[in-house]
Amino acid sequence: MPFISTKTNVTISKEKETQLKERLGQAISIIPGKSESWLMLAIEGDIPMYFRGDGSEPTAFIEVKIYGSASSDVYGKMTQELTGIYGDVLGVAPDHMYIRYFGSDDWGWNGNNF
């Protein structure tokens, strides 16, 4: 049950949205037991965002939420991959994005909890 939420000040065309969807679908498998078949995405562009008091540079805030947890090493590999994806697709520099990870054993789906 992974969920990746993207908030950025970059305008996201349908083409860029598709690229993000495809690349994030591949990247989620870095986390053991996770796959695109359960991945949910939210992609929000054109959000007013400021980093270090400046709103003129491409900026992104990414949240990765998973059922269960993963090691710091796995999250480190995921950060490297996500940094590359958002740089390639949206032009966000590594020093203009934050990536936050959340793990939880309390997830609901289909009227029940796992």
Helices and strands as residue ranges (DSSP letters): E 3-8, H 14-27, G 28-30, G 36-38, E 40-44, E 60-67, H 72-90, G 94-96, E 97-104, E 108-109, E 112-113
